[in-house]
Amino acid sequence: MRTKNTAFRLFFFILAGSLALYSCKKDASGSDNNTLPVQQTIQVKNADAEDALADKTEEDIDNKIDELQNNNYAVSGTKAYMADLTDTVVITVDHPDTTFFPKVVTLTYYNYRDSSANENIIKNGQIIVTISTPFPAQRRLVSRAYVFNNFSVTTDSTMTILKGTRVVNRQNASVKFNGLKSIRVSVTDNITSATAWAIVTTGKTDTLKFTRNVNRQRTAIYHFRNVIYKPLDLIHFLFRYVASSDTIEYAGTVTGINEKGDAYSKSITSPLMVTLYKGSLIISSGILTYVDGTDSYQITFEADPSHPHLTLVTVKNDLTGNTVSFDRRFGRVFRRWW
């Protein structure tokens, strides 16, 4: 059964422009004894922007597949094929039901126009997602394998082309009751990917390219509270989601080739803990080791004491001891699919 949808919104590459901006800056000044040189600062910010760009990509794609899953993989808002496929995204699901697995979801973009922050966005290419249940006795343990076939997003100033694969294997999905007072849900995903990125900026002659090979574990813990709880009351209960108590924990590594053509690695040495502060997600704690060529850095994440809704990133060169700090807005959401 084939279904089509011309109103399927995927993701915004707002951060691509900032990545290009960082990479096109030149080292025009030196540094004092306590601050990273300008070129090192730019490179570290490049690496951070690459992570943010990948985070946003993964978040938005996962959200759309979540929507399909919640709708039993039936695509709504369908329209017939037109003779000239422009400004269209066609979605097909080979088995739009809740029982047959594996199933394949294909999203094909034909100059599909989107917009964000007053900037036009045009999407082309294809994303194929194979969804399976490796453990039939535990249907909440779902696996999703993504294939990006020359998928591109073009804004007013930047075009980003993404190729490669990404696999999300759910290893655990457990529910723990605290009587009728509260519920704690824990889900653990193993994430692997091998992707290549190319970013072309209007007015620039160079094309930024980098690759990412990810081997990461993500553990999300969600909380629900019985808002009418009374001791010994076994009849009246109403559970509500409490996002402010949630956490996401990341561990693992990322390796690849950066935009300079050098091999790099990022290893989480202390788990990255993501929490919620008044509606804003922040990395409240965690340490990352970033190795780029002959340079090695220790990167620490925490809530910014001056701006608690932002993550304060502090970078220390392991060889010289020089440091630099900057704020980052973390773009992930709590994954709730099971």
C-alpha positions in Angstrom: 0.0 0.0 0.0 1.4 3.4 -1.0 0.6 6.6 0.7 1.6 10.1 -0.1 1.9 13.2 2.1 2.8 16.8 0.9 2.7 18.3 4.3 5.3 16.3 6.1 7.7 18.6 7.8 11.1 17.2 8.6 14.0 19.2 10.0 15.7 22.7 9.9 19.4 23.2 9.4 19.5 26.5 11.2 22.9 25.5 12.6 24.5 24.9 9.3 25.1 28.6 8.8 26.9 29.0 12.1 29.1 26.0 11.3 30.1 27.7 8.0 30.7 31.0 9.8 33.1 29.4 12.3 35.1 27.6 9.6 35.5 30.6 7.4 37.1 32.8 10.0 40.8 33.3 9.9 43.3 33.6 12.7 43.8 37.4 12.7 45.2 37.8 16.2 47.2 36.0 18.8 46.2 35.0 22.4 47.3 35.6 25.9 48.8 32.9 28.1 45.4 31.8 29.5 43.2 31.7 26.3 43.2 29.3 23.5 44.6 30.7 20.2 41.9 31.9 17.8 42.4 29.0 15.4 42.1 26.4 18.2 38.9 28.2 19.4 37.4 28.2 15.9 38.2 24.5 15.5 36.6 23.5 18.8 33.5 25.6 17.9 33.4 23.8 14.5 33.4 20.5 16.3 30.7 21.6 18.6 28.6 23.0 15.7 29.0 19.6 13.9 27.5 17.9 17.0 24.7 20.4 17.2 23.9 20.0 13.5 23.8 16.2 13.8 21.7 16.4 17.0 19.1 18.6 15.3 19.0 16.2 12.3 18.5 13.1 14.4 15.9 14.8 16.6 13.6 16.0 13.8 13.8 12.7 11.8 13.0 10.7 15.0 10.1 13.0 15.7 8.5 12.3 12.4 8.9 8.6 12.6 7.4 8.8 16.1 4.4 10.5 14.6 4.0 7.6 12.1 4.3 5.0 14.8 1.8 6.8 17.0 -0.6 6.8 14.0 0.0 3.0 13.5 2.1 3.9 10.4 -0.8 5.2 8.5 0.1 8.4 6.6 -2.6 11.1 6.8 -3.2 14.2 4.6 -2.6 12.3 1.4 -2.7 13.7 -2.1 -2.4 12.1 -5.5 0.8 12.2 -7.5 1.1 15.2 -9.8 2.6 15.1 -13.3 5.4 17.4 -12.2 6.7 16.4 -8.7 7.7 19.8 -7.2 7.3 21.2 -3.7 6.3 17.7 -2.6 7.4 14.9 -0.2 6.0 11.5 -0.9 5.9 9.0 2.0 5.4 5.3 1.5 4.9 2.6 4.2 5.0 -0.9 2.9 2.8 -2.2 5.8 0.9 0.5 7.6 -0.2 -1.5 10.6 0.9 -2.4 14.1 1.6 -6.1 13.6 3.8 -6.6 10.5 7.6 -6.2 10.9 10.0 -5.3 9.4 8.4 -2.5 7.7 10.0 0.1 5.4 9.1 3.8 5.4 10.4 5.9 2.5 10.4 9.7 2.4 11.2 11.2 -1.0 11.6 15.0 -1.3 11.1 16.9 -4.6 12.1 20.5 -4.0 10.0 20.5 -0.9 9.7 24.1 0.5 9.8 24.7 4.2 10.6 27.7 6.3 12.0 28.6 9.7 13.1 31.9 11.3 11.9 33.7 8.1 14.4 31.7 6.0 13.3 29.6 3.0 14.3 25.9 3.2 14.2 23.5 0.2 14.7 19.8 0.7 15.6 17.1 -1.9 16.6 13.5 -1.7 15.4 10.4 0.0 15.4 8.8 3.5 14.7 5.1 3.9 13.8 3.8 7.4 13.6 0.1 8.1 11.7 -0.6 11.3 12.0 -4.0 13.0 11.3 -5.8 16.3 14.4 -8.0 17.0 12.7 -9.4 20.1 9.1 -10.4 19.3 8.3 -11.1 22.9 9.2 -7.5 23.8 7.5 -5.4 21.2 8.7 -2.1 22.8 12.3 -3.0 21.8 12.2 -1.5 18.3 15.1 -1.1 15.9 15.2 1.7 13.3 17.8 1.8 10.5 18.1 5.0 8.5 19.6 5.4 5.0 20.2 8.9 3.7 20.4 9.0 -0.1 21.9 12.4 -1.1 19.5 14.1 1.1 20.0 17.9 0.9 18.6 20.9 2.7 19.1 24.3 1.0 18.5 27.6 2.8 19.0 31.2 1.7 22.7 31.0 2.4 23.7 27.3 2.8 23.2 23.9 1.3 23.9 20.8 3.4 24.1 17.3 1.8 23.9 14.3 4.0 24.8 10.7 3.0 25.2 7.5 5.1 23.4 5.4 7.6 22.2 5.5 11.2 20.9 2.7 13.4 19.0 3.0 16.7 18.5 -0.2 18.6 16.4 -0.1 21.7 17.9 -2.4 24.3 15.8 -1.7 27.3 12.3 -0.3 28.1 11.3 -0.8 31.7 8.6 0.6 33.9 8.9 0.9 37.7 5.9 1.7 39.9 6.3 3.4 43.2 3.0 2.1 44.4 0.3 4.4 43.0 2.4 7.5 43.8 4.6 7.7 40.8 6.0 5.8 37.7 9.5 5.8 36.4 10.2 4.8 32.8 13.7 4.0 31.6 14.7 3.4 28.0 18.1 2.7 26.6 19.2 3.0 23.0 22.4 1.9 21.3 23.1 4.3 18.4 25.6 3.7 15.6 26.0 5.8 12.5 28.4 6.4 9.6 27.5 9.7 7.8 29.2 12.2 5.5 28.3 15.9 5.5 29.0 18.5 2.9 28.2 22.2 3.5 28.3 24.8 0.7 27.8 28.5 1.7 26.7 31.2 -0.7 29.5 33.5 -1.7 32.2 31.0 -0.5 34.4 29.1 -2.8 35.2 26.3 -0.4 33.0 23.4 0.6 33.1 22.2 4.2 33.1 18.4 4.6 33.2 16.2 7.6 32.4 12.6 8.6 30.9 11.1 11.7 31.1 7.5 12.9 29.1 7.2 16.1 29.0 4.5 18.7 26.9 5.8 21.5 24.5 4.8 24.3 21.5 6.9 25.2 19.5 6.3 28.4 16.4 8.4 29.0 14.5 8.3 32.3 10.9 9.7 32.4 8.7 10.4 35.4 5.0 10.4 35.9 3.3 11.5 39.1 -0.1 10.7 40.5 -1.4 14.2 41.0 -4.4 13.0 43.1 -2.4 10.5 45.2 -3.6 9.7 48.7 -2.1 7.0 50.9 -4.1 3.7 50.8 -6.4 5.1 48.1 -6.5 2.3 45.4 -9.3 3.8 43.4 -8.5 7.4 42.5 -5.3 8.0 40.5 -4.3 10.3 37.7 -0.7 10.1 36.3 0.8 13.1 34.6 4.1 13.4 32.8 6.7 15.4 34.8 9.3 16.6 32.3 11.2 18.7 34.9 12.4 15.5 36.6 13.6 13.8 33.4 17.2 13.1 32.5 19.0 11.8 29.4 22.4 10.3 29.8 24.9 9.9 26.9 28.1 7.8 26.7 30.2 6.6 23.9 32.5 7.9 21.1 32.4 9.8 17.8 35.3 9.5 15.2 35.8 10.8 11.7 37.5 13.3 9.4 36.9 17.0 10.2 36.6 19.9 7.7 40.4 20.4 7.7 40.9 16.8 6.5 42.3 15.6 9.8 41.2 12.6 11.8 39.5 13.4 15.1 37.9 11.5 18.0 35.5 12.5 20.8 35.1 10.3 23.8 32.7 10.9 26.7 34.8 10.3 29.8 32.1 11.4 32.2 28.5 10.8 31.1 26.7 13.8 29.6 23.6 14.5 31.6 20.8 16.4 29.9 18.1 18.0 32.1 15.4 20.6 31.8 15.6 24.1 33.1 12.3 26.1 32.9 11.6 24.7 29.4 15.1 24.7 28.1 17.2 21.6 27.8 20.8 21.9 29.1 23.8 19.6 29.6 24.0 19.9 33.3 27.2 17.9 33.7 29.7 15.8 31.7 33.2 15.7 30.3 34.3 15.0 26.7 37.8 14.4 25.4 38.4 15.8 21.9 41.5 14.8 20.0 42.2 16.7 16.7 45.5 15.9 15.1 48.2 16.6 17.7 45.9 18.7 19.9 43.9 17.2 22.8 41.2 19.0 24.7 39.1 18.4 27.8 35.6 19.8 27.3 33.4 20.3 30.3 29.6 20.9 30.2 27.5 22.5 32.9 24.6 24.9 33.3 25.8 28.5 32.9 25.5 30.2 36.3 24.7 33.5 34.6 22.3 32.0 32.0 20.9 28.8 33.5 18.9 28.1 30.3 22.1 27.6 28.4 24.9 25.1 28.6 28.3 26.5 29.5 31.1 24.8 27.5 34.6 25.1 28.8 37.5 23.8 26.7 41.0 23.2 28.1 44.0 22.3 25.9 45.6 19.3 27.6 49.1 20.3 26.4 49.2 24.1 27.2 46.4 24.4 29.8 44.9 27.3 27.9 41.1 27.5 28.1 38.1 29.1 26.4 34.4 29.1 27.3 31.2 29.7 25.3 27.5 29.1 25.6 25.5 26.5 23.7 21.8 26.0 23.3 21.3 22.2 23.3 18.9 21.1 20.6 17.7 17.6 21.7 14.4 16.5 23.0 13.5 13.6 25.4 12.9 10.5 23.3 9.6 9.0 24.3 9.0 6.3 21.6 8.6 2.7 22.8 
